[in-house]
Amino acid sequence: MTPSHSYKTQPRRGPARRIGRSLAFVLPVVLVLSGTLAVTSVNWSGNSSDSVLTASAENVSSRAKSRAPQDVLRDRLLLELQEKDPGVALTHLQEEINRKPSLAEHCVSIARALGRAAVRTYGPSRAQSYARPVCDTSFASGVAAQT
């Protein structure tokens, strides 16, 4: 026996339809707001020194300057001095100078920086106890300069 009337069921609306409706409402609002913000950030006066766009374009066109190897080594050793102790940092400084003789001309300044940092971290007498004959006792002169 067949039913005399047929029921029409509405198709089920899943989450995709709800997401689509939400996007249809939100997307134009976001586009209008972002366009408004873009227009307001442009300097319309003609003075290019205050322009946000000019400043960002100048930053993009200039290449990022790479840091010198001695600066990278100094920063790494200063971090090591804080995390471990000055003795470890001085040992690694000597090893790096032996491995890369081109860094020898910067050994004095790096060792002095380590000495100054050791005084700030450990105090003068404890920092002096880590002194070694690395780079003609520059570490010790860095310690003495801070006291």
N, C-alpha and C positions, 0 to 999 in steps of 0.2 A: 504494500500500500504506500502510495506516495502522498506527501503532505500537500494540501490544497493551496497553501500559501508558502511563499519562500521568504526567508528572512535575509535581509541584506546586512551584512556586518561591515562596520567601518574598518578600514585598514588600521592596524595598530601603529601608533606613532612612537618611534623609538627615540633614543637619546640623540641620534644624529640630527633629527629634525629640530629638536629643541636647541641644539648647539648652533645649527644653521640660522635659526631665527635670532638667537642671541647675537651672533656675529653680524647679522644683517642690521641689527640696531646699533651695536657698539662700534663697529668698524667705521662708519661715516663720522661718528662723533670724534673718534680718535684721530682720524685724518684731518678734520677741521681744526682740532686743537693743536696738533703738531704743525700744521701749516701756519696757524696764527703765531705760534711761538717762533717759528723760523723767520717769519716776516718781522717780528718785533726785535729779534736779535741782530738784524742787519742794520748797520749804521747808514742811515739815509742822508746824513748831513754832508757827506763827501770827504770828511776828514778820515783818512785811512788808518791813522795811528790808533784810533779807538775801536776799530772794527773787529768784531769777534772772528769773522770769516778771514780777514787778512792775517790776523795773528795765527790762526790755525793753519792757514796755507803756508805761512813762513816756516812753521815748525815742521811741516811735512816735507818741505823741499830741502831742508838742511839734514844732512846725514847725522845720525847719532854718533857722537864721538866715542871711540873705543877707549877704554881705560888703559893706561900704561901698565906694563907687567909689574913694575915696582910698586905701583899703587894697589894692584890686586894682591900682591904678596903681602904688603904692609897690612891691608885690611884683614886678610886671612890670618896672619900671625897675631894681630891684636885680638881677634875673636878667640883664637886658640889660647892666648894668654889669659883671657877671662874665663874660658871654659875649663882649662887644665891648670897650668902654671907657667911662669915666665921661663923656666928651665926648658920645658918642651918647646916653647916658641923659639928660644935661642938656638936650640939644637936643629930645629927645622930651618931656621934662617941660615945657619952654617951649611946645612945640606943643600939648600937651594943655591947658595953662592958657589958651592963646589960643582953643582950640576950645571948651572948657567953662569959662567964667569962674567957675562955682560951685565949682570945685576950687581957686581962687586962695587961699582961706583956709587950705588945707592945703599950699600950696606950700613954705612955710618948713620944716615938719616933714619933708616928703618930701625936700627938698634936703639937709637936715642928715643924714637917714638915708643918703642917697647919699654924702655926704662921709665919714661914719664907715665905711661899707662900702668906699669907695675906699681909705681908709688901711689897712684890714685886708687888702685885696687887693693894692694897689700900693705901699704904704709912704707915709710922710708927704710926702716931697718930690715924688715922682712924682704923687701924688694932687693936690697943690696946683697942679701944672702944668695940670690940667684945669679949674681954677676959672673960672667965667663969672659975669657979673652976673645970674644967674637967681635970682629971689626975694630980692632985696636981699643978695646974696652969702651966702646961707645955706649953700650948699655949702662955702664956705671956712670958715665958722664950725664946720661939722660936722667938717671936716678938722682944724681947730685944737683942737677938743674932744678928739680922739682922740690928739693928740700929747703 
